[in-house]
Amino acid sequence: MHKRSHLPGNQREHRGCRHRCRDAAAVTSLLLACVAPAAAQDEGRVGLTMGFPAAIGFEFQVSRHIALRPEVTFSRYAYQPPEIEYTGWGIGVGLSVPLYLHETDRFAAYVAPRLSFSRAVDFWPASDMPAADVTADSYQVAGSFGATCALGRRLSLYGDLGVAYTFLRGSVHWYYHSVWKVKSWEPRVSVGAILYL
């Protein structure tokens, strides 16, 4: 699965809003499903993480109340100048730091600051138009409220719901050359699983 990001000129604002609302509903359902009492966070515990938007990484429990969650992310981008659409893929890195506030036998609630960077460089046209040289760098700072729900000793589900500030800088070399900068606030939703080793 992938996250679809919109560069200037893209006309899919309403579709993106529907996707964000659907993702928010999924996280809310996860949190409600886990109100049954999360496993105590064991110091030194390590787990592999797989999440949506598309990301893979690991979680390391630094202490009972602090964890590190680095990850590699994959994104799909779209650039749409007049009459043609270019799509491409990007890769990035991110780091979340869950700070656990409350835990029971199965449920743990946390807040998590997050930093991330991603770059998209590989764009191709949707028709027989010439390829465009498009690059886009995205820097993001986010904060969220989240929870984990233990399904067993080695497997947990997690969900985050918060807000993110994104700075996007891009350039395009096509029949013309242009550079743009975009700053935006947007909701951030993520869900995933942790497989403890």
Secondary structure, DSSP 8 states (H G I E B T S, - for coil): --EEEE-TT---HHHHHHHHHHHHHHHHHHHHHT--------TT-EEEEEEETTEEEEEEE-SSSBEEEEEEEEEEEEE--TT--EEEEEEEEEEE--EEEEE-SSEEEEEEEEEEEEEEEEEEESSSS---EEEEEEEEEEEEEEEEEESSSSEEEEEEEEEEEEEEEEEEESSSEEEEEEEEEEEEEEEEEEEE-
